[in-house]
């Protein structure tokens, strides 16, 4: 017995035109698919309330005055550390922050540690972290309400926090 290729052309019938004579039952089937409907228009944005319009027009100083005299809360979450006082140019009255430098356990990298932010809520901590990273152009992260800044940034960070009405002590 000889092993060889089978003649496959003989097994399938071919008509005189050279095409298969097998006929598909779906040859004459025609399906009409309607075009998809356009997506609905989004609803218009809600009209701002008169309160929101008034808040948008107030400067940050006016918002602080409004808060100091028992009005609505100020919109800036960073101002949580500020005590309400009509004399805003006086010494900072916010929480006392301690700024120190550490290298231990960080592979020789210098890190500035800012302690004293424990009393603030999470949204305020996130805002502080984002703003100080942008303002100082450095990396920063929070671990258990302790802010870690890359490098020895004690002087620059103290100046930034004092500008935001926090009291600072540099170790």
Secondary structure, DSSP 8 states (H G I E B T S, - for coil): --------TTTS-B-TTSSB----TTTT---------------------HHHHHHHHS-HHHHHHHHHTT-S--S-GGGGG----S-TTSS--S-EEEEEEE-TTTTT--EEEEE--TTS-HHHHHHHHHHHHHHHTS-EEEETTEEEEEBS-HHHHHHHHHHTT-EEEE-
